[in-house]
């Protein structure tokens, strides 16, 4: 740590006088440095006011489904799925949300699953307090609601059909929001079932529990030293369902943990989900795990084992009696750039737009905001022009762009600039960037979006100059940004485990503090994918297999979640009343076709596409969805204009939609594209045209072929010509074998390609 003198003090006339200028303490990371406190006028990170003592001394988990518990001064609703819960001082609330269809001024619908009509659980012999986070494992939390020596705690887990309660002394009250009738679905005296407003609530007490009705509430008088219970809202009111719930109700979840295993030989990703339980009654140690669609769909290992389901905002959550299950996905690969186009009839056009983009590169690198998001977008925007310039043989332009990017990154990473800098907050456990954009400091929002652009640009530069990107120079700052969004170790003091990623839902959350009646949210799923692809590329360059495998886990899993919960390509999730072809804003308790800043339809659709690069080939996985989605733009625009509004420009982001279509139909994409039309501010005409012309030449992504290497892509034309690409980021030659038998010899730090005819 570098200590810099903070004050220049003089003693004059008996008074202590200090200079107005105050330098900051800093910490070096390679050639860069971070400030250890924000500058006076800048926001600090939020205070984690909702932590129990057991959670102090480690980095604070932000950007999770339960983050509202940690940061809000009032009791927030947590969307655990299938339940919502709220840990208020008036009692612990448990509800099974029902679908609400909300009509909008956009003449479409939003789907909400609000927290309503909860079962309220309270201690009778002492007063509860507002809940605090007492423990967090990979997809379960403990909530502490006691005061002093009086304990009142709950365990809540994603997907679990139970919440588990513990009390240090006394009886527990259970009260529904409307009148409840006791039902006799079981002869087991430990079980209380209540029917209220069409829902059946079940409470599972210990042996010796005595139930008493006191007005509108039911009381569990618990035996001494048996201060535990489980509660559930049953998916139906059949005795058979209740019997299954009774069997597993007393296997309380104490720990949840994920592990991932990437097999390079066949690009297989296996993810193992495991829980640890404690048998509070009897010998049954298995719980009921609620599997989301991305867990059970096309998963041969769970077929025939699922017992009942809940209809939820994420589709059917199906119940598996087990403490472990696994999923198998295929990592589909990408290469950092595509090869140059030799002797293409449109090369003069490509050369012209390249010349213009190189000339305007400095201005285009920071066109709107001057904080870390817009600067990051600008950096990656220009690094993609660098790719094209280099592959098209314009070495002078490539060198110019490379130096421009390096200079701007050094300005930020140095910590010496008057306006732009990074700050390491050791209290919360995070890296913050200034000037702040989109509440990335005050609310811890969007770190993976922002830093993903920086990491990808640093990886692109490291391909060309590994020494400049080494740990002794600027790579150490890059590693710090990676740790902020993707630390793979649990319980550390400096950064939390996988800050933005929801292990069980399979996608990221953008809001750092998760406030609001609809829970946490994520808008731009595609910017999350951009971040995870950046991790993979950076790790390959560095030879870091653990980081590469982590990146592949995040990239592959989030793509699968996008296909289910943003695009619903399997028709398993969206409500029949939902009128759009994709979700643009996904919340814990809602999904919408809108954005935070505008309801203009082109931007609503495009926010889950940008930035489209060579790592975006997953957007070609579902051609029918692509065509359905883009086909709605004319009618969406007509409705928007009927409300007296108009996009400015009217062809907003036309390059983005053309690139999206190119992954399904390159010829149609080129017909859509206007060289002189609007350009999304993270894109350029150069990259858009090269992207589409490359796909016209190579064909669309061919996902039927994999390879024994992380950096690969395969394409196929309608005439049966298949193109194979592989990039070797290492210093030794590599042989890459594709699953159809094609072999590529790839020199060090090079892109190799081959083509052959196969059946159309």
C-alpha positions, -999 to +999 in steps of 0.1 A: +000+000+000+012+034-009+006+060+018+004+095+006+005+125+029-030+136+035-026+170+051-001+198+050-005+214+084+009+245+098+008+259+133+001+296+132-010+318+161-018+288+181-042+274+154-038+241+134-043+250+097-045+222+071-044+225+033-077+222+014-062+196-010-063+161+004-045+133-015-060+098-015-045+066-001-040+041-029-031+005-035-010-006-065-021-034-089+007-039-114+012-006-132-022+007-121-036+016-088-070+020-070-081+046-045-090+033-011-117+059-006-139+078-030-131+114-037-150+139-016-178+147-041-184+111-052-208+086-038-198+058-015-210+022-016-243+015+002-243+003+038-251-033+045-275-026+074-293-059+073-265-083+082-265-104+114-232-107+133-226-141+118-223-125+083-199-098+093-162-101+085-167-114+049-175-096+017-212-086+014-233-105-011-249-080-035-269-085-066-288-115-053-325-124-050-322-117-013-302-084-015-331-063-004-328-081+030-293-068+033-297-032+023-332-020+028-343-001+060-378-016+055-388-053+051-386-062+014-403-090-004-379-117-015-388-138-045-375-173-036-396-192-061-421-207-059-427-186-028-424-150-018-413-142+017-411-111+038-393-109+071-411-080+089-411-072+125-448-080+125-440-116+115-425-138+088-447-138+057-449-168+033-470-166+001-475-186-031-480-158-057-507-160-083-505-145-118-516-110-125-520-097-161-514-060-163-524-041-194-501-013-205-502+019-225-480+001-250-511-020-258-494-052-245-493-069-212-470-074-182-471-105-161-468-100-123-466-124-095-470-101-065-467-110-028-503-112-016-523-129+012-494-144+031-494-168+059-479-148+088-457-167+113-449-150+147-436-160+181-461-156+209-438-153+239-416-125+226-416-099+198-398-106+165-375-080+148-372-072+111-351-100+095-314-099+089-292-121+067-276-147+090-262-171+065-260-175+027-251-206+009-253-210-029-291-207-032-304-208+004-303-182+031-309-180+069-330-151+082-326-140+118-356-124+134-349-128+171-338-103+197-310-109+221-311-145+234-346-151+219-340-167+185-365-168+157-349-180+125-359-192+090-342-210+062-354-202+027-341-218-005-347-212-042-370-239-055-378-254-021-415-261-013-407-256+024-395-228+046-379-241+078-384-223+111-366-224+144-375-208+177-355-207+210-386-208+233-423-205+234-452-211+209-456-200+173-486-184+157-498-190+121-524-168+106-538-165+071-549-132+057-584-144+053-605-169+073-590-204+073-606-237+077-587-267+091-588-296+067-581-333+076-559-345+048-537-366+071-540-385+104-505-374+113-509-353+145-478-333+138-494-317+107-518-288+105-535-281+071-555-249+065-576-240+035-578-202+028-588-185-004-583-217-024-548-224-011-538-252+013-512-243+038-494-270+057-474-267+088-452-296+100-445-296+137-423-319+158-435-349+177-456-338+206-467-305+191-502-293+202-523-272+179-548-246+193-571-222+175-572-187+190-596-166+170-581-161+135-548-177+144-535-212+149-509-218+175-483-245+176-473-253+212-439-269+208-424-294+232-394-283+252-362-286+231-381-291+199-383-256+186-385-264+149-412-266+122-416-265+084-443-246+065-455-250+029-482-240+005-492-272-012-495-273-050-528-291-046-550-304-017-548-341-024-538-365+005-513-381-018-494-348-022-495-341+015-481-376+022-451-368+000-446-334+018-449-350+053-423-376+044-397-349+035-408-320+058-383-327+086-352-330+064-342-294+069-318-278+044-287-266+061-264-260+031-266-257-007-237-259-031-231-260-068-201-274-087-193-274-124-173-297-145-162-288-180-149-316-202-128-301-230-128-333-252-165-329-260-174-294-247-197-309-221-206-289-190-220-309-161-234-289-132-241-306-099-266-291-074-263-306-039-280-298-006-271-309+029-299-317+053-305-324+089-331-349+099-351-332+127-376-360+129-372-397+119-346-410+095-356-393+062-327-371+050-339-363+015-358-331+008-379-320-021-360-300-046-380-277-069-364-279-103-369-249-127-375-256-165-338-251-173-331-279-148-357-305-159-364-298-195-347-325-217-329-338-186-329-375-189-316-380-154-348-368-137-374-382-161-399-404-141-387-390-108-406-358-105-435-356-080-459-327-085-452-291-096-460-255-089-470-231-117-448-200-112-434-170-129-406-192-142-430-218-156-435-252-139-412-258-109-413-296-105-405-315-073-377-340-071-373-361-038-335-359-037-305-340-022-287-338-055-293-335-092-272-327-123-277-310-156-257-315-188-252-287-214-229-283-244-206-253-245-209-241-280-177-220-283-166-189-300-134-173-315-122-138-307-127-126-342-135-139-377-110-141-405-106-114-432-126-114-463-103-119-493-114-109-528-150-102-517-171-081-541-180-057-514-145-052-500-144-017-514-174-008-493-159-025-462-127-006-468-146+027-470-165+022-437-133+010-421-115+042-431-143+063-417-145+044-384-108+046-379-108+083-386-136+088-360-123+063-335-114+087-307-148+104-309-167+072-312-149+057-281-168+080-258-199+093-275-224+098-247-215+092-211-181+095-195-184+068-168-174+032-168-204+018-188-201+041-218-164+041-217-164+003-216-188+002-245-166+026-264-135+005-257-151-027-270-166-008-299-132+002-311-116-031-303-140-047-328-129-023-355-093-033-346-103-069-353-115-061-388-086-037-396-061-064-386-079-092-405-083-071-436-046-064-436-047-027-426-018-029-402-014+008-399-050+013-388-048-016-365-017-002-347-033+032-344-065+017-328-044-005-305-025+025-292-056+045-288-072+018-267-041+013-246-039+050-238-075+053-227-072+022-205-040+034-189-057+067-181-084+049-162-063+022-146-035+046-135-056+061-107-040+095-115-067+110-137-086+139-122-120+125-131-118+088-139-106+062-114-114+029-096-119+026-059-115-005-038-141-006-010-128-031+016-159-027+038-184-040+013-159-060-008-161-044-042-144-023-069-162+009-078-156+031-109-161+068-112-177+090-125-207+069-115-232+058-140-266+040-135-262+039-097-233+014-101-219+028-068-248+040-048-269+009-056-241-015-068-259-019-101-246-035-133-210-044-124-209-073-148-223-052-176-198-024-171-167-045-164-175-071-190-167-045-217-134-036-200-123-073-196-132-081-232-112-052-245-082-061-223-084-096-236-085-084-272-054-063-265-037-092-247-040-112-279-017-087-295+005-076-266+006-101-238+034-083-220+014-050-218-015-071-203+007-090-179+003-088-141+033-065-137+016-040-161-021-036-167-034-072-163-035-069-126-062-043-128-081-066-151-079-094-127-093-071-100-124-064-121-128-101-127-127-108-090-154-082-084-179-099-107-167-136-107-149-147-075-153-184-074-143-188-037-169-186-009-167-166+023-138-144+013-133-110+029-124-091-003-152-102-028-184-123-025-189-155-044-201-149-079-215-115-071-241-111-098-249-147-107-280-165-093-268-201-090-302-217-091-321-195-115-291-197-138-288-160-147-275-128-134-292-100-115-284-063-123-296-045-092-270-046-064-294-039-036-326-055-050-351-030-038-388-028-049-420-047-047-411-068-077-377-079-064-344-079-082-342-076-120-320-080-150-326-062-183-297-068-207-291-105-206-268-102-236-244-079-218-241-106-191-231-130-218-206-105-231-189-105-196-188-142-194-173-146-228-147-121-218-137-143-188-132-173-211-110-154-236-089-138-209-085-171-191-074-189-224-048-162-230-035-166-195-036-204-194-059-202-164-081-234-167-100-228-135-111-193-147-118-206-181-141-234-167-159-208-145-164-186-176-178-215-195-201-224-167-215-189-165-217-184-202-233-217-210-257-216-181-269-181-186-275-188-223-298-216-213-316-194-189-321-167-216-336-192-239-361-202-213-369-170-193-362-142-218-371-159-251-392-189-241-381-209-271-396-241-257-430-225-249-428-236-213-427-202-194-447-173-208-483-169-197-509-172-225-519-136-219-483-123-225-484-107-260-447-103-268-421-127-283-395-120-257-390-105-222-369-074-220-370-069-183-371-099-160-378-094-123-382-117-094-419-110-095-427-099-131-416-099-167-421-070-191-415-058-226-400-024-217-368-007-207-357+015-178-352+045-200-377+043-229-406+023-243-395+027-279-399-008-294-366-010-312-346-004-280-369-027-260-361-055-284-324-047-289-314-044-253-312-082-250-291-085-282-263-059-278-234-061-281-234-086-310-199-100-315-183-133-324-193-146-290-230-139-297-235-169-320-260-183-294-285-158-308-286-181-338-297-212-318-334-206-325-340-193-360-377-195-358-377-174-326-354-148-343-378-144-373-409-143-351-393-116-329-381-094-357-414-097-375-432-078-346-412-046-351-434-030-377-466-035-357-449-025-324-436+007-341-471+015-355-486+012-320-458+034-306-464+061-333-501+059-327-494+072-292-478+103-307-443+091-303-415+085-328-381+068-327-352+092-333-338+081-356-366+061-371-342+032-379-328+031-344-303+002-340-309-011-375-273-025-376-281-046-345-312-062-360-294-069-392-266-087-374-292-106-354-309-118-385-275-126-401-271-155-376-302-170-391-303-157-427-273-136-439-289-127-472-320-113-456-298-095-431-278-077-458-310-067-474-322-052-441-289-033-435-284+004-445-248+014-448-259+050-441-284+041-414-283+044-377-256+026-357-260+015-321-234+033-300-216+001-290-213-009-327-198+004-359-205+001-396-172-017-400-180-044-376-216-048-387-207-052-424-178-075-418-200-096-394-227-100-420-204-105-450-186-132-430-218-151-423-228-147-460-195-164-469-194-190-441-230-197-434-249-197-401-236-212-369-236-250-370-243-262-335-243-299-344-205-299-344-183-294-313-146-294-307-120-304-280-111-268-275-128-237-259-121-212-287-138-226-318-168-220-341-184-239-369-206-226-397-225-242-425-240-228-458-271-241-475-250-257-501-233-279-475-200-261-472-189-262-436-163-238-422-143-246-391-125-219-370-102-224-340-081-199-321-050-208-302-042-183-274-012-203-261+025-202-270+026-237-284+010-251-315-023-270-309-042-297-327-080-291-325-103-320-334-139-314-342-167-339-334-172-348-371-136-357-375-122-324-390-087-316-376-071-282-375-034-275-367-035-241-350-002-222-346+004-202-314-016-170-310-034-176-343-067-182-359-069-213-382-097-222-405-107-250-429-137-258-451-152-289-465-184-300-482-209-321-462-245-330-468-267-298-472 
